[in-house]
Amino acid sequence: PKGVVYTKRWVVKLLLDLSGYTPERDLVDAVAVEPSAGNGAFLGPMVERLLVSCRRQGKPLAACQKSLAAYELNEQRADRARELVIRCLIEQEVDTKTAEILAESWVRTGDFLLDAHKIAADFVIGNPPYIRLEDIPEETALFYRDAYPTMVGRADLYVAFFEAALRQLKDDGVCSFICADRWMRNQYGAKLRELITSGFAVDAIIEMHNADAFHDEVD
């Protein structure tokens, strides 16, 4: 699908570790958002870590229903993400009914950019889609531009994902994305750079130009 590039597991582990989304912490009472679930590259390891955290604290799995929110615009991919969650939980000896309830609660078929303002997040972690505005239906593109002022010029859609993620963070929340870095230098990234430098702190930037980070070869 256009704009979809899947991330390798070692990169996912790196981002989760850097974000502090680790099973030693209380992940049950935190809210983690995966804005573009795709094939579940981030979602699977996040579920694994949440389950370990829950068990370490002796909390019931029902307490985790609001701990994760994973968005997927495509209905078929969203169904596959739910199936992945169910398999992951059953492999960890969670009963099928509970696994299905949690998968339905965690994976949302919908547009992250429409819903982000509804959730205050401790973590927003993932690989936002790379889609040029000219490849998006005009009415949708106009809505995105109106809702996300950082989308100026010929901005790629991932710029809106950054803005949405940052604005939904709690005061001590963390956004961790693997993405193209053109916005850090070019004209269409100016408003996003201004947003970040005026209201947020950058903890780490890791250049991965020569790393084999994705399952497909990308620019």
N, C-alpha and C positions, 0 to 999 in steps of 0.2 A: 504494500500500500504506500501511496505517496507520503513522504515525510516520516516514515517509520523505519528506525534503525535500532536493532536490538543490542543490548549491552552485555558484555561478558561478565561472568560471575565474579571474577577477581576485582573488577572495577566496582561492581555493586558493593562488595565487601568493604572496599576502601572507602567509598562514600558513606556507607552506614557507620563505619568506625569513626571517621572524621566528624560525622554529625553528632556522635554520642548516642546513636540508636543502638545500644548494646544491652544484652540481656541482664547485665549486672544492675542496671537501673530499673526503676519502676516504669515500665512501658505501658502498663495497664491504665494508669491514671493520666497518661499523656495522650495526646491526639496526633497521629501521624497521617499525612496525606501523600498519596502517590498520584500525581496529576494526570499521568498518561500510562496506564497499566500495561498496554500492549500484550506481550506474551508472558508477562508476570516475572520478568527478570529481576525487578526490585521487590515486587509483591511477595514472591515465594520466600526469600530470605528474611523479609520483614515479618512475615507470619511466623517463621521458625523462631526468630528472636523474641517476638511477643509471647509465644507459647512458653518458652523457657523462662522468661521473666515472670509470667503469671504463676507458673508452678513453683518457682523459687520463693515466691511470696505467699504461697498457699491460698491464692485467691481462686474463686470459681471461674471457669471459662466464660460464663455469662457476663462477668464483669468487663470482658474485653470487647463487647459488641460495638462500643463507640470509640475504641482505641485506634481503629484504622478506617480510612476512607480512600478507596482507590477508584479513580475515574477512567472510564474507557468509552469513547464516543461511538465506536462500532459495536453493534449488538452482538455479533458473532464472536468477536474477540473478547467482549465482556463475559460471555458465557464460558469461553475457554479459560478465562482468568478465574472464574468461580470454580470450574472443574479442577484447576491447578490447586486452588486453596483447599478444596475438599480432599484431594489426594494427599496434600502435604499434611493436613491434620490427621487423616486416617492413618498415615504412616507413623504418626506420633501417638497412636492409640487413642485418638479421640473418636467417640462413637459417631456413626454416620449422620444421625439426625442433628446433633450439635454442630458437626462440621458444615452441614448444609445451611443451618441457621446463620452461622458466622459468615459463611461465604456470601450469602444473600445480603447480610448487613454491611459487609466490608466493601464489596464490589458494586459500584454504581454505574449503570449505563447512562451516560450523560456528558455534558460539556463542562469541564472543570472551570473554564473561563466564565461561565454563567453562574456557577455555584460557589466559587471560592469565597466570596464575601460572607457566606452563611456559616463558615466554620473558622473558629479561632484555633490555630494549629501550633503545636510545639515543634513539629518537624514537617517540612515539605521536601521530599527527596525523590529524585527520579531523572528521567531523560526526556525532556520536553520535545515535542515534534518539531521538525524543520520544514516549514511550509511557507513559501512566498505568498504575500498577500494577493498577487494576481492569480494564484491558483485556488483562491477561496471565493465562493459566491459573493457577488458585490454587496448584497444586503447584509450578509454575515460579516464581511470585512468592515463595513461601515459601523456596524454595532461594536465590533472589537475596538476600532479606533476611538469611538466615543467613550467606551467604558475604560479604556486603557490609554491614557494620554502619552505614554512612552512610545507608543507605536506611531512613529513619524516616518515620513519619507517612504522608502522601499523596505521597511522593517520586515523581518521574518517573524512568524507567529511566536517563536520561542521568547521574543521580547515581552509579549503580553503575558506569557506564562511566568516569567520572572516577576513582573509587576504584581500579578495576582497573588503569587506565592508570598512575596515580601509583605504585601498589605494584609495578608491573613495571619501573619505570625503573631504570636503572643510576644510580650516584651523581651523575653529571654529565648525566643524561638530561633530555629535554625533552618535555613534553606540551603540545600546542597544539590546542585544539578551538574550533570555532565552535558556540555553543550558546545556549540560553535563559539569561538571567542571574537568573532568579527565586531560584535557590539562594543568591545572594549576599545576599539580604535576608529571605527568608521563613523560617518555622519549620522546614520539612522540609530546608532546606539547612544547618542548624546543625552537624550532625555532619561534613558535608563541609568547611565552613569551619574547623572545629576541626582536622580532619586536615591541611588545607593549611597553616594558620598554625603548626601544631606541628612539621611535619616537612619543609616545602618552601618554596621561594622563588618569589614571583610576579614575573616580569620585565615583563609587559605585560598590560594590560586595555584592549581597544578596544571602545567602545560603537558598535554599528552599527544602532541602532533605526531610523534614517531612511535606511539604505543599502539599495540594491536588490541584496541579496546572494544571493538564491535564485531558482531558475527558476520556482517557484510563489510566490504571495503567501501570506505567513504572518503570524501575530499577532506 
